[in-house]
């Protein structure tokens, strides 16, 4: 892949080095030439001084042959403008913008621009670790309709089939972490002690799913 990155701060420089370590080609754009020092002497990609929403700068960075574009500067407005230029002017489908304002991030997500809301992501990570199980999901889709929860299998469900749990809880088990490995459940899979379930749940069914998880299977 060839990836164009706008912003050579801590996120942009780390992303650029990580991509190059995986044998991808990278062009990094930043308005401050001193920022390129963060890339280190081993970086072999292109360093372009300028603004990532400038079409000529993007052309110089190889946007026409790029497979992806990441706007990760410190400015929401610059990131969104650059992301829209990459997507709408150059037709690039894989576009990601770093947005600090979570409200704006959700708006642009619905417009087809993948956004990373830094503050919201950090807050969510903290919430997941301090609130009771089920209070905050591992992931929620931009519309707020679907959530993914990461929960250990309770003792009351051990020995029961996954299909029974899914039917009663109105959820789906996306995968199970078992003995250090991920596995996809089948109709015959039985829940075991130590299983970690990754549940896909509609938001309105979450309370019901957790009630079933705690109460155990219904008697036939």
Secondary structure, DSSP 4 states (H G I P E B T S, - for coil): -EEEEE--SHHHHHHHHHHHHTT-EEEEEES-GGGGGGG-TT--SEEEES-TT-HHHHHHTTGGG-SEEEE-SS-HHHHHHHHHIIIIIT--S-EEEEES-HHHHHHHHHTT-EEEEHHHHHHHHHHHHHSPTTSS-SEE-TTSSEEEEEEEPPGGGTTSBHHHHHHHHT-EEEEEEETTEEE---TT-B--TT-EEEEEEEGGGHHHHHHHHHH-PPP-
